Amino acid sequence: MKQAIASLFLVSAVTCWAQEAASPIEIGSRLELLLDDFLIETMTEGTRLQLHRPVPRDVVFRTDAPWEGNASGYQTVFRDGDIFRMYYRGGHYKHGGEPAEGREPHPWVLCYAESDDGITWRRPPLGLREFDGLEGNNIVVDTEMMADFGGCPAHTAVFIDRNPACPADAKYKVIAYGNKPRGLYVLGSPDGLSFRPLSTDPIQTDGAFDSQNLVFWDTMRSEYRMYHRGFNGGVRDVLTATSQDVLSFPKPEWLQYPGCPVMALYTNQIQPYYRAPHIFMGFPMRYCDRGWSEPMLALPGQDVRVARSRHSRRYGTTVTDAVFMSSRDGLNFKRWPEAFIRPGPRLSRSWVYGDNFVFWGMLETKSIYGDAPRELSVYATEGYWEDTFTSVRRYTLRVDGFVSAYAPYSGGELITKPLIFEGGNLTLNMETSAFGSLQVELQDIDGTPQKGYVLEECAPIFGDALQHTVRWRYSGGDVRPFAGKPIRLRFVLKDADLYALQFVPYAPEPEQPDLDGTGFIPLKNSARQPFVVIDDDFSSVETGTSPTEDDLDPFIGDGDKGWFVAEGSPDRVQILNDDPVGSGTPGKGHYLRAERRDEGMRDGGRAFVRLYAQDAADTTDSVVEVNARIMVPDTIRYCSDIDAFDSQPGEHTNRAFHLRFFADGQVKYWKDDHVSLEGVTHTPGAWSDVYIRADMKAGTFDVTVNGKTATGLPFAQDGVRRIQCIALAPNTSKCVIYVDRVAVKVTP
């Protein structure tokens, strides 16, 4: 009852939303991540958006070459063809305590490393710039190359310019800070190694710039976007601007974080998500000066913390971590107040000002579990200015796995805003426990469940997949009938996470293994011709004239198809041959007798015609014809039935036609209550010919008894479009039905 009330509430609520909702969201075939409430109309209590933290893995790189040091940072990573590229600054601070004294400071440089897998990195000996007499290094930019605009490689970011109009000799670009005049400048390169200044004029002069300042080409909006450092009311914050010309940007504006408390952001790391470039993601390093206190002194690295504070107090009392934020327009961001990367439990190289800086960019890499899907690798610094080098820690996250819609085992629901999509299948990036599940329902804009796509027809989905195709009992995974039309998606979750959804081009239903005998019902075979399920007059069965144990278990079939007794003692269902019925005198004709005495359903006999799994599948949206010759005595207590179910024998769920024959000769069907058939009767105590024609697609059936017909009768339950079994059985105690012949034909 509680579930019914909740469902009614949800439907009513959706109706109200539909009246007030804005235009449907046209998502086409793009991947949509559940990072925010952009697609979500409502979530029930217990369902929430859940931020996921990446898992720390191995240290994949150390900046311990002579031209690098413990202040190496502001790294950029991206994939370029078959290789992964990393750019990072080389530099060293001595004011980090005794270990840092082991190396002398040197001029800033921009360095390059590469990898084939994102895990093992190497420094190619480029020989482009000399360092302290050493030419076989991996330096690509030094201070001398920026002298004309007073530039410094300490504050740089590197990107591939995806603008189709970008000249080939400037495909790779460096954004650098300079002071002649103060602002941001651009260098270009044809190969990502040999750079040159593209102009001695700054592209932006409004900002602080003492950070990693970013520019990239927005492929979705065909414009350059800039994100850089500024002080907003004395708080470190992020400015943005857009331009068609990478060499000139207008006055920037501040990012907005509706509903989020003020926090100091040292960097921004904003980028379009490579799988869904209409979504922007940022991984800012968050700056927090906690001041001196006992907990501060209790943090790891007390000695170097105190040493740093002698140069500047905040060098000892500031800690940094990383947060996650996302945006649909590049200006308004949902920023999570909880950390995306925490400093963690290590006893060194973690709780230091400058640690947990997330690199700009992410890479898709092989999983550490050999047979698992590829995952995302993000990288962050450790041990900043503590020793003579910094470390690069790799973290991993499932693809699209930044945020999920999550519900515990007690369950929860999510309903989307109206959507318009392109494609033929709905796929989900989802994860459940072994006991958890996820179900999907398609609704119209008013919240009405769509026939063939209702929740109950979606088998509970469980598992862990990046692209699971949703399928419904009768419709499979084909959602093409709804393409281009406003719909809502209703999700019901139990101990499950839903990360992303996408409508993709239609693909035929996959071939499944032979599962006959397992209870699995495959999808309909659209090429199937009309076929006969059963045509039996019981003449092949050896039988007697009375209900004794000698006449038990006479049924045809191989256990998966044919006659099946679901309940009751064996002698409640038998094949007999006395004529007339009950006389004990042997006759020529054989008949089936199903009886329930003064006993409950599971003690009284019921006979079922059970269909093969593929036969059952091919009744979907078909025409099913049943011809039977039956007798119902006038001495029974109530009635006997011919029913059809989309369930296994004995489960009595998903009922299609439900026909009842009473002791007084009345014939009725059941739909919420008994409904009499005008002019259609049977003859109690005599054989009657019954013909049923069920239109599974329409959900209606016609009945003819002894030549009299009633048409267009509704199924007992809405939405049933398939038959797995047909029951011929007494309805209550002290009832019986006799069956002389049964034939079932299906026209797919």
Secondary structure as the mmCIF struct_conf table of DSSP 4:
data_model
#
loop_
_struct_conf.conf_type_id
_struct_conf.id
_struct_conf.beg_label_comp_id
_struct_conf.beg_label_asym_id
_struct_conf.beg_label_seq_id
_struct_conf.end_label_comp_id
_struct_conf.end_label_asym_id
_struct_conf.end_label_seq_id
HELX_RH_AL_P HELX_RH_AL_P1 LYS A 2 GLU A 20
BEND BEND1 SER A 23 SER A 23
HELX_LH_PP_P HELX_LH_PP_P1 PRO A 24 PRO A 24
STRN STRN1 ILE A 25 GLY A 28
TURN_TY1_P TURN_TY1_P1 SER A 29 SER A 29
STRN STRN2 GLU A 32 LEU A 33
BEND BEND2 LEU A 35 LEU A 39
STRN STRN3 ILE A 40 MET A 43
TURN_TY1_P TURN_TY1_P2 GLU A 45 GLY A 46
STRN STRN4 ARG A 48 LEU A 51
HELX_LH_PP_P HELX_LH_PP_P2 ARG A 53 PRO A 54
STRN STRN5 VAL A 55 ARG A 62
BEND BEND3 ALA A 65 ALA A 65
TURN_TY1_P TURN_TY1_P3 PRO A 66 TRP A 67
TURN_TY1_P TURN_TY1_P4 ASN A 70 ALA A 71
STRN STRN6 THR A 76 ASP A 80
TURN_TY1_P TURN_TY1_P5 GLY A 81 ASP A 82
STRN STRN7 ILE A 83 GLY A 90
BEND BEND4 LYS A 94 LYS A 94
TURN_TY1_P TURN_TY1_P6 HIS A 95 GLY A 96
HELX_RH_3T_P HELX_RH_3T_P1 GLU A 98 GLY A 102
BEND BEND5 ARG A 103 ARG A 103
STRN STRN8 VAL A 109 SER A 115
BEND BEND6 ASP A 116 THR A 120
STRN STRN9 TRP A 121 ARG A 122
BEND BEND7 LEU A 128 ARG A 129
STRN STRN10 PHE A 131 PHE A 131
TURN_TY1_P TURN_TY1_P7 ASP A 132 GLY A 133
STRN STRN11 LEU A 134 LEU A 134
BEND BEND8 GLY A 136 ASN A 137
STRN STRN12 ILE A 139 ASP A 142
HELX_RH_3T_P HELX_RH_3T_P2 THR A 143 PHE A 149
TURN_TY1_P TURN_TY1_P8 GLY A 150 GLY A 150
STRN STRN13 CYS A 152 ILE A 160
TURN_TY1_P TURN_TY1_P9 PRO A 164 ALA A 165
BEND BEND9 CYS A 166 CYS A 166
HELX_RH_3T_P HELX_RH_3T_P3 ALA A 168 ALA A 170
BEND BEND10 LYS A 171 LYS A 171
STRN STRN14 TYR A 172 ASN A 179
TURN_TY1_P TURN_TY1_P10 LYS A 180 PRO A 181
STRN STRN15 ARG A 182 SER A 189
BEND BEND11 PRO A 190 SER A 194
STRN STRN16 ARG A 196 PRO A 197
BEND BEND12 LEU A 198 LEU A 198
BEND BEND13 THR A 200 ASP A 201
BEND BEND14 ILE A 203 ILE A 203
STRN STRN17 GLN A 204 GLN A 204
BEND BEND15 ASP A 206 GLY A 207
BEND BEND16 SER A 211 SER A 211
STRN STRN18 LEU A 214 ASP A 218
TURN_TY1_P TURN_TY1_P11 THR A 219 SER A 222
STRN STRN19 GLU A 223 ASN A 232
TURN_TY1_P TURN_TY1_P12 GLY A 233 GLY A 234
STRN STRN20 VAL A 235 SER A 243
BEND BEND17 GLN A 244 GLN A 244
TURN_TY1_P TURN_TY1_P13 VAL A 246 LEU A 247
STRN STRN21 GLU A 253 TRP A 254
STRN STRN22 GLN A 256 GLN A 256
TURN_TY1_P TURN_TY1_P14 PRO A 258 GLY A 259
STRN STRN23 ALA A 264 LEU A 265
BEND BEND18 TYR A 266 TYR A 266
STRN STRN24 GLN A 271 TYR A 273
TURN_TY1_P TURN_TY1_P15 TYR A 274 ARG A 275
STRN STRN25 ALA A 276 GLY A 282
HELX_LH_PP_P HELX_LH_PP_P3 PRO A 284 PRO A 284
STRN STRN26 MET A 285 ASP A 289
BEND BEND19 TRP A 292 TRP A 292
HELX_RH_AL_P HELX_RH_AL_P2 GLU A 294 ALA A 298
BEND BEND20 LEU A 299 PRO A 300
HELX_RH_AL_P HELX_RH_AL_P3 GLN A 302 SER A 309
TURN_TY1_P TURN_TY1_P16 ARG A 310 HIS A 311
HELX_RH_AL_P HELX_RH_AL_P4 ARG A 313 THR A 317
STRN STRN27 THR A 318 ALA A 322
STRN STRN28 MET A 325 SER A 327
BEND BEND21 ARG A 328 LEU A 331
STRN STRN29 ASN A 332 ASN A 332
STRN STRN30 PHE A 333 ARG A 335
BEND BEND22 PRO A 337 GLU A 338
BEND BEND23 PHE A 340 PHE A 340
STRN STRN31 ILE A 341 ILE A 341
BEND BEND24 PRO A 345 PRO A 345
BEND BEND25 LEU A 347 VAL A 352
TURN_TY1_P TURN_TY1_P17 TYR A 353 ASN A 356
HELX_LH_PP_P HELX_LH_PP_P4 PHE A 357 PHE A 357
STRN STRN32 VAL A 358 VAL A 358
HELX_LH_PP_P HELX_LH_PP_P5 PHE A 359 PHE A 359
STRN STRN33 TRP A 360 TRP A 360
STRN STRN34 LEU A 363 THR A 365
BEND BEND26 ILE A 368 TYR A 369
TURN_TY1_P TURN_TY1_P18 GLY A 370 ASP A 371
BEND BEND27 ALA A 372 ALA A 372
HELX_LH_PP_P HELX_LH_PP_P6 PRO A 373 ARG A 374
STRN STRN35 GLU A 375 GLU A 382
BEND BEND28 GLY A 383 GLY A 383
TURN_TY1_P TURN_TY1_P19 TYR A 384 GLU A 386
BEND BEND29 ASP A 387 PHE A 389
STRN STRN36 SER A 391 ARG A 398
TURN_TY1_P TURN_TY1_P20 VAL A 399 PHE A 402
STRN STRN37 VAL A 403 ALA A 407
TURN_TY1_P TURN_TY1_P21 TYR A 409 SER A 410
STRN STRN38 GLY A 412 THR A 416
HELX_LH_PP_P HELX_LH_PP_P7 LYS A 417 PRO A 418
STRN STRN39 LEU A 419 PHE A 421
BEND BEND30 GLY A 423 GLY A 424
STRN STRN40 ASN A 425 GLN A 443
TURN_TY1_P TURN_TY1_P22 ILE A 445 ASP A 446
BEND BEND31 GLY A 447 GLY A 447
HELX_LH_PP_P HELX_LH_PP_P8 THR A 448 THR A 448
STRN STRN41 PRO A 449 PRO A 449
HELX_LH_PP_P HELX_LH_PP_P9 GLN A 450 GLN A 450
TURN_TY1_P TURN_TY1_P23 LYS A 451 GLY A 452
HELX_RH_3T_P HELX_RH_3T_P4 LEU A 455 GLU A 457
BEND BEND32 CYS A 458 CYS A 458
HELX_LH_PP_P HELX_LH_PP_P10 ALA A 459 PRO A 460
STRN STRN42 ILE A 461 ILE A 461
BEND BEND33 GLY A 463 GLY A 463
STRN STRN43 ASP A 464 THR A 469
HELX_LH_PP_P HELX_LH_PP_P11 VAL A 470 VAL A 470
STRN STRN44 TRP A 472 TRP A 472
TURN_TY1_P TURN_TY1_P24 ARG A 473 SER A 475
STRN STRN45 GLY A 476 GLY A 476
TURN_TY1_P TURN_TY1_P25 GLY A 477 GLY A 477
HELX_RH_3T_P HELX_RH_3T_P5 ARG A 480 PHE A 482
TURN_TY1_P TURN_TY1_P26 ALA A 483 GLY A 484
BEND BEND34 LYS A 485 LYS A 485
STRN STRN46 ILE A 487 ILE A 487
STRN STRN47 ARG A 488 VAL A 504
HELX_LH_PP_P HELX_LH_PP_P12 PRO A 508 GLU A 511
TURN_TY1_P TURN_TY1_P27 ASP A 516 GLY A 519
TURN_TY1_P TURN_TY1_P28 SER A 526 ALA A 527
HELX_LH_PP_P HELX_LH_PP_P13 ARG A 528 PRO A 530
STRN STRN48 PHE A 531 ASP A 536
BEND BEND35 PHE A 538 PHE A 538
TURN_TY1_P TURN_TY1_P29 SER A 539 SER A 540
BEND BEND36 VAL A 541 VAL A 541
STRN STRN49 GLY A 544 GLY A 544
BEND BEND37 THR A 545 SER A 546
HELX_RH_3T_P HELX_RH_3T_P6 GLU A 549 ASP A 551
STRN STRN50 GLY A 557 GLY A 557
BEND BEND38 GLY A 559 LYS A 561
STRN STRN51 GLY A 562 VAL A 565
BEND BEND39 GLU A 567 GLY A 568
HELX_RH_3T_P HELX_RH_3T_P7 PRO A 570 ARG A 572
STRN STRN52 VAL A 573 ASP A 578
BEND BEND40 ASP A 579 PRO A 580
TURN_TY1_P TURN_TY1_P30 VAL A 581 GLY A 582
BEND BEND41 SER A 583 SER A 583
STRN STRN53 PRO A 586 ARG A 596
BEND BEND42 ASP A 598 GLU A 599
TURN_TY1_P TURN_TY1_P31 MET A 601 ASP A 603
BEND BEND43 GLY A 604 GLY A 604
STRN STRN54 ALA A 607 ARG A 610
HELX_LH_PP_P HELX_LH_PP_P14 LEU A 611 TYR A 612
HELX_RH_AL_P HELX_RH_AL_P5 ALA A 613 ALA A 617
TURN_TY1_P TURN_TY1_P32 ASP A 618 ASP A 621
BEND BEND44 SER A 622 SER A 622
STRN STRN55 VAL A 623 MET A 631
TURN_TY1_P TURN_TY1_P33 ASP A 634 THR A 635
BEND BEND45 ILE A 636 TYR A 638
STRN STRN56 CYS A 639 PHE A 645
BEND BEND46 ASP A 646 SER A 647
TURN_TY1_P TURN_TY1_P34 PRO A 649 GLY A 650
BEND BEND47 ASN A 654 ASN A 654
STRN STRN57 ARG A 655 PHE A 662
TURN_TY1_P TURN_TY1_P35 ALA A 663 ASP A 664
BEND BEND48 GLY A 665 GLY A 665
STRN STRN58 GLN A 666 TRP A 670
BEND BEND49 LYS A 671 ASP A 673
STRN STRN59 HIS A 674 THR A 681
TURN_TY1_P TURN_TY1_P36 PRO A 684 GLY A 685
BEND BEND50 ALA A 686 ALA A 686
STRN STRN60 SER A 688 ASP A 695
TURN_TY1_P TURN_TY1_P37 MET A 696 GLY A 699
STRN STRN61 THR A 700 VAL A 705
TURN_TY1_P TURN_TY1_P38 ASN A 706 GLY A 707
STRN STRN62 LYS A 708 PRO A 714
HELX_LH_PP_P HELX_LH_PP_P15 PHE A 715 PHE A 715
BEND BEND51 ALA A 716 GLN A 717
TURN_TY1_P TURN_TY1_P39 ASP A 718 GLY A 719
BEND BEND52 GLN A 724 GLN A 724
STRN STRN63 CYS A 725 PRO A 730
BEND BEND53 ASN A 731 LYS A 734
STRN STRN64 CYS A 735 THR A 747
#
